[in-house]
Amino acid sequence: MTAIRIQKLEGLFKADGPILRSANLRSAKFCSKDIAEMIKAGNLSQVRRGYYVWEPLTETLNDIEVLAALIPEGIISFFSAAQYHDLTTVIPQSIEITLPVSMRTPVLPGNLHVTVH
């Protein structure tokens, strides 16, 4: 993969967010072979099937940001929301998220401690 394509990919992540779906990458003309090459080179990491993060941005992400990118319909709730907005001194054991009634609970990465309501 050329340096210009790598810069284009980096710009895409900086513009659209730290976590992108494979559909977003395909619409920007990156095929699955390009994605596999970038993972092998250490520039991309797979968060979940179909979700990728630009490796230098991985260190700055917290679990709430990852969860918000994976489930945009979800609402961070209860003590997790209070902690995020610095409204409490309580540190929750897991991130609490509320989903719409019609939505199935998605498969999440094992390293996230999430309580779904």
N, C-alpha and C positions, 0 to 999 in steps of 0.2 A: 504494500500500500504506500502511495507516495506521501511526501510531507504535506503537500497541499490538501490532500484528502483528510489527513489526520487533523490539520488545522480547521478544516471545514467541520469535521466531527466535533472537535473541541468547542468551536463556536456554537454549534447546535446545542450542546449540553449547557453552555453558559447562558444562552438565550432562552431556552425552553425549560430549564430546570435541571436539577442534579440527577434525576432519575427519568429515563425515557423508555417508552415501550418500543418493542421491535417494529410495530407499525409506523411509528414516527420516524424511525431510522430508515425503513424501507421507502417511505414517502420522500425522504431526502436523498434517495438513490444509493443507499447502502444495502447491499445484499447480505444474506446470511454468511457467505464466505468472508466478506469484509468484517463482519461482527466477530466471527471465529478467529480471524487473524489478529484483531485488536485485543481480544481476550488472551490469546496466546502471547502477545507482545507485552501484556500487562497494562494496557491503557484502559481497558474496560473490565468491569466485574459484573457478573450476573447476580442480581439480588434475588430474583425469582424467575421462573420460566417466562420469558418474554419481557422482562424488565431489566434494564442495564443502567449502571452508574459509571460516570467518568472517574477513573481511579484516583486522580489527585483530589477530587472533591469528596471522596469517601470519608476522610478523616474529619471533615467539618460537619458531616451529617449526624443528627441525633435520631433516636428511634421514632420520635413523633413525626419528624419530617419524612422518614422512610415510610411510615404507616400512612401518612396523608397522601403520599405519592402513589402507594399501592391501592388505596381505597379512597378515591376522591369523593365518593358519595357519603362516606362515614363522617361522623362528628365526634371529635375528641370530647369526652364528657367526664363529669364528676371530678374526683381529685386530680386527674390528669390534666384537665383544662385549667383548674385552679393553680396547679403547679406551673403550668406553661405560662400563665399570665402573672406569676409571682403573687398570688393571692393567698397562699397558704405556706406553712412550714412543713406540712405533712408530705412525706415522700411515698408515693403509691408503690405497691408491690408490682403492679403491672399497668400497662397503658389501657385505659378504658375507652372503648369506642362504641358509639351507638349507630346502628345501621337501620335503614328503612325496613319496614315489615316485609315488603315484597322482595327484598334482596337476600340471596343465600349468603351464608358465611363463607368468604373466600379462603383459599389455602394460603397461609402466611409462612414466611421463613421461620425456621425453628428457633432462631436466635432472638426473636421478638417475643416478649412476654405480654400478651394481649388478652384482655377480657372483653368479650363481645356482648353487647346488650341489644 
